Amino acid sequence: MLMEAGPAGLPAGKISSTLQIAPNKLSAHLNVLSQANLVSVERQGRHMIYSANIEAVASLLSGLVETCCNGNPGVCTGLSEFMERRSESCCEPN
């Protein structure tokens, strides 16, 4: 959801209502992501706007994919096939 929103981000209330998560629980999850530098938050008036740190998320995913097989390439067969399919459509403008 935040990756799709891009740099503009989304207000916490919109995230909460879309995901049907209580605001206090969402806040706790977003704080963890913020502390991990995967999302950033900016106050705009009374609203907290959250946006994905796309570079950090990409780095995390790359690290997970690169180390997923742990010396056993068969473990990641499904993942590599998925990544190949996704790379064809990833990040194309809508």
C-alpha positions in Angstrom: 0.0 0.0 0.0 2.7 2.5 0.9 4.9 1.3 -1.9 2.1 2.0 -4.3 1.5 5.5 -2.8 5.1 6.4 -3.6 6.8 9.5 -2.0 3.5 11.2 -1.4 2.7 8.6 1.2 -0.7 8.1 3.0 -2.3 9.5 6.1 -2.4 7.1 9.0 -6.2 7.3 9.1 -6.5 6.1 5.5 -4.1 3.2 6.1 -6.0 2.3 9.3 -9.5 2.3 7.6 -8.3 0.5 4.4 -6.6 -2.3 6.4 -9.4 -2.3 9.0 -6.8 -2.1 11.8 -7.4 -0.1 15.0 -5.4 3.1 14.9 -3.4 2.3 18.1 -2.3 -1.1 16.7 -1.4 0.4 13.4 0.6 3.1 15.1 2.6 0.4 16.9 3.4 -1.4 13.6 4.2 1.8 11.8 6.6 2.8 14.6 8.5 -0.5 14.3 8.8 0.0 10.5 9.9 3.6 11.1 12.6 2.5 13.6 13.8 0.0 11.0 14.0 2.9 8.5 11.5 1.1 6.2 9.0 3.9 6.4 9.2 7.6 7.1 6.6 9.8 8.8 5.9 13.5 8.3 3.4 15.6 10.3 1.1 17.7 8.1 -1.1 19.7 10.3 -3.0 17.1 12.4 -2.2 14.3 10.1 0.7 11.9 10.2 1.7 11.0 6.6 3.6 7.7 6.2 5.7 6.8 3.1 7.8 3.8 2.3 11.5 4.2 2.2 11.8 2.5 -1.2 15.6 2.2 -1.2 15.6 0.6 2.2 12.7 -1.8 1.3 14.5 -2.7 -1.9 17.8 -3.3 0.0 15.9 -5.5 2.5 14.2 -7.6 -0.2 17.5 -7.9 -2.1 19.2 -9.2 1.0 16.5 -11.7 1.7 16.4 -13.0 -1.8 20.2 -13.2 -2.1 20.5 -15.2 1.1 17.2 -17.2 0.9 18.7 -20.5 -0.3 21.5 -20.8 2.3 23.5 -23.0 -0.1 20.5 -25.0 -1.3 19.2 -23.4 -4.5 16.2 -25.7 -4.7 14.7 -23.8 -1.7 14.3 -20.6 -3.8 13.0 -22.1 -7.1 9.5 -20.7 -6.6 10.9 -17.3 -5.5 13.2 -16.9 -8.5 10.4 -17.8 -10.9 8.2 -15.3 -9.2 10.9 -12.6 -9.3 11.4 -13.2 -13.0 7.7 -12.8 -13.7 7.4 -9.7 -11.6 10.5 -8.0 -13.0 8.7 -7.8 -16.4 5.9 -5.7 -14.9 7.6 -4.1 -11.9 7.6 -0.3 -11.7 5.9 0.3 -15.0 3.9 3.5 -15.0 0.1 3.0 -14.7 
